[in-house]
Each structure stands twice: as structure tokens, then as C-alpha cells.
Amino acid sequence: MEDTTIHVTIEQLVDEEHKLWEREAAGIAGESERRRLQEVQVSLDQCWDLLRQRRARRDAGQDPDTANERSEEVVERYQQ
């Protein structure tokens, strides 16, 4: 996946996340929307991680296309 594709995906996910948060804040979100919000947040973390991996590989003189999307278990356990 190219960096531009990852950026487009991030933008789409952020847009969806905002809409879901608006529904949650208004008190009209259902359980399926709450689950989807969690899925979107994980997908965003995976996209940002993939983008960071690609940049790091490029900076190290390696092929950024060898970066792989990491599992939810990995990206959700990062220490901030």
C-alpha cells in the first residue's frame, strides 16, 4: 500500500469516526455503532503504525513496501 493510499484511508476513517462520535455524543448511537467506532479506532491505529513503519524503512534505506499491517493485539498494546 502506498503512503498516499494510507493517507486517504486515514482521512476516510477519521471522517467516519467523527460521525460516530457525534451520534454517541447526541445519545443516539446504538450498540452496533459503538462496536464500529471501536473497529474504526483500531483501523486508524493500524494505518498510522503502517505509515510510521514505511517512513522508518525509507529513512533506513530499506524498501517501505516490506512493511506489514500489524494485528490489533500489537497496535493496541503500544505504550504512549
Buried (B, 14 or more C-beta within 10 A) or exposed (E): BEEEEBEEBBEEBEEBBEBBBEBBEEEEBEEEBEEBBEBBBBBBBBBBBBBEBBEEBBEEEEEBEEBEBBEEEEBEEEEE
